[in-house]
Each structure stands twice: as structure tokens, then as C-alpha cells.
Amino acid sequence: LIGYDKKNGKLIESGIINSNPEMILWSLWFISENKCEEVFLEDVSNPAEAKQKWTFELASPDLFIWTFMVDNQPVNIFNFNREVNSANAL
């Protein structure tokens, strides 16, 4: 679930991961026209010092890049490519 928080001008995302009953909160915001950054809500006051960070980039209409970083170093990079099903193509 993601919603916009007018007070801080950022999006807030909530989630429950696996069987952990505690809710996790993240804050995310766009840093450019096609790229946003996300940190745990408790790190939003100083995102440069966040231990964990995520970036999401809409690199093109056919490519979405999700990067997970620890200590500002990429740990995992996931590329999501649009696939066209030729049976449904126009």
C-alpha cells in the first residue's frame, strides 16, 4: 500500500514481509523525472546515511531497473523488461 504524505512531500509505502506480523514502512520520492529513491521511514531525515536504500528507474517504456543498496553500494540489480505476447500484439 502506497500513499502520498503532503506533510513531508514524500510517498509512504507499508508492507508486511513473509510471516513477520510487524508492518514495515518506507518513504520514497522522485530524484529525477524517471528515478525514485526509497529508504526505511526511520531513515528519511538523513537518507544519505541510510544503511539500506532502493532505487527504481523507469529507464525506457520497456525497461524498469530496481537496485538494492547496502552502505550506498549496489548489492542486487534487477532489470524488468516488457515482453510482448505476439498472440496479443496489435
Helices and strands as residue ranges (DSSP letters): E 2-5, E 10-15, E 24-32, E 35-40, G 41-43, G 47-49, E 52-60, E 63-70, E 73-81
